[in-house]
Amino acid sequence: MSFIITSPCIGEKAADCVTSCPVDCIHEGEDQYYIDPDTCIECGACEAVCPVAAIFHEDDVPDDEKEYIEKNRLFFQNN
């Protein structure tokens, strides 16, 4: 399990999450940031600083944002 960045990040990409991550697991994609589930230590630092409330623990991703779980997995599978 890890955290997932959802649709409010698209076009925003404020990067507060990137600078707050103690293990550098947040990577920039073309339209949003992504959290590497193999590196994430689930500390929640990114969630706390996200100015658009786009970050959720995987278990807490809202139903209408569940597609971002797969989008995150595919980002790291393809990169």
Residue pairs with C-beta under 8 A, 6 or more apart in sequence:
1 37
1 42
1 57
1 58
1 59
2 25
2 35
2 36
2 37
2 40
2 42
2 57
2 58
3 35
3 40
3 42
3 44
3 46
3 47
3 55
3 56
3 57
3 58
4 35
4 55
4 56
4 57
4 58
4 61
4 65
4 68
4 69
4 72
5 17
5 26
5 32
5 33
5 34
5 35
5 50
5 54
5 55
5 68
5 72
6 54
6 55
6 56
6 61
6 62
6 65
6 68
7 54
7 65
7 68
8 52
8 53
8 54
9 32
9 33
9 50
9 52
9 54
9 55
10 31
10 32
11 31
12 32
12 51
12 52
12 54
13 28
13 32
13 33
14 50
14 51
14 52
15 33
16 49
16 50
16 51
17 26
17 33
17 45
17 46
17 47
17 49
17 50
17 55
18 26
18 28
18 33
20 45
20 46
20 48
20 49
21 45
21 46
22 41
22 43
22 45
23 39
23 40
23 41
24 39
25 35
25 36
25 39
25 40
25 41
26 33
26 34
26 35
26 36
26 46
27 33
27 34
27 35
27 36
27 75
27 79
28 34
29 75
32 54
34 71
34 72
34 75
34 76
35 46
35 55
35 72
36 76
37 58
37 72
37 73
37 76
38 76
42 57
44 57
46 55
47 55
47 56
47 57
56 62
56 65
58 69
61 68
61 69
